Amino acid sequence: MKCKCGGILDIIRIENPPGSLSEQEKLAYKRVCDVQCLECGKVYYSQPYDFGNKFNTFRDLNND
């Protein structure tokens, strides 16, 4: 992924699937990640990690 400034986005955090899911459900769960631009430092939260989707809406990952 690339930032709006043209820099490369580096993954800084990956969501863990909820512990209540079965092993099969965990494999199908679409995780999100937080990324940060290596050029300008801007952080994009809740971006798709699995299945190569486009930018995602915000999902709060601070519920660890």
Secondary structure by P-SEA (a helix, b strand, c coil): ccccccbbbbbcccccccccccaaaaaaccccbbbbbccccccccccccccccccccccccccc
